[in-house]
Amino acid sequence: MIIQPSNIQPQPISVLLGHSLKTGKRIWLSQFPFLFLIVSLLFWSEQALTGWAQSQQLKEAFSPLIMTPVNGILLSLYFVYVGIVLKRSHLGTQWDQQLQALTAFGSLVPVVILASLLEFAGVALGTLLLIIPGILLMIWFTVFPQVIAFEGMGAIAALKRSLFLVKGSTLRVLGIILIFAVVRAVLQYLPGFLFPAIASQPAIAFLLFLIREMLILPFEGAAYYLLYLELRTRKEAFDFDVYQEESSRM
């Protein structure tokens, strides 16, 4: 089993991220083909939506409104898949785990898409109203993919469950979000700053995007899964024995 008793207890962000590095490495090694597919879809969906927006002569300000929900859906789908694999890491061989995870993942795809769209709508509405409510909703809904993966809840129930778990730990969760945002921003803009002529070429841009996201996503997926478990220890009578019992349910 990848998840250990040390993961099922309240812990500082630094310790949680340290565990995420170890767990993310194992995810990266075992999920390379699926990760490559998700990252490629992220890149080409952005390119396609940007091209469509330009062909429709839409203002540049509308591009995020188009791309954000699509990217949110793809990222949530990947995080759910990571959660399912980690939940089943004690069942059978690694190959069996991947096949079982894909089977379970397929049945959850509609729920994840609906939850992602509802999250986007709530965050967008909150941002339009007073900005702060939108930021808070974004933070509070952070672990809904992990809730879906581990507890199998529906879209609305998963969002409510995430809100319940994160409230009281808002700043801690925001800290983890910002850490990954900063790492992603550095990896995104540093090549263009150092090699502007080369980085702007389409093939190089795709390669850089591929490398960046494939370096980040496994560790991000591991971090949010471990965060979900850690948040439960703060709110519920949730320990390693309970985790084992719940994760054994098919």
LINHU-V926637 format. One line per field, one symbol per residue. phi: phi as a letter, one per 40 degrees, with the letter a starting at -180 (. if undefined). psi: psi as a letter, one per 20 degrees, with the letter a starting at -180 (. if undefined). burial: 1 if it has 24 or more other ideal C-beta (glycine too) atoms within 12 Angstrom, else 0. A space follows every 50 residues. Layout:
phi = ???
psi = ???
burial = ???
//
This chain:
phi = .ccbdccbadacdccccccccccccccdccbdcccdcccccdcccccccc ccccccfcccccdccccdcccccccccccccccccccbccbgcdcccccc cccccdccdccccccccccdcccccccccagddccccdcccdbccccccc bgccccccccccdcccdgbdcccddcdcdcccccccccccccccbccccc cdccccccccccccccdccccccccccdccccccbbcbbcccdccccccc
psi = pgprhiimqpqqhhgghghhggghghgghikgghgggggghgghhggghg gghhhjkqqhhighhghghghgggghgghgggggghhjijoarhgggggh ghghghiighgggghghhggggggghghfjgghggghgghjgjhhhgggh ikrrgghhgggggghhpikghgghggghghgggggghgigghghmhgghi pgghgggggggghhhgghhgggghghggghhhhhhrmoahggggghiip.
burial = 01100011011010011011011101110110011001101110110010 00000000000000011111111111111111111111101000001101 11011001101111111111111000000000000111111111111111 11101001111111110011011001101100110010000000000010 00001001110111111111111111111111100001000010001000
//
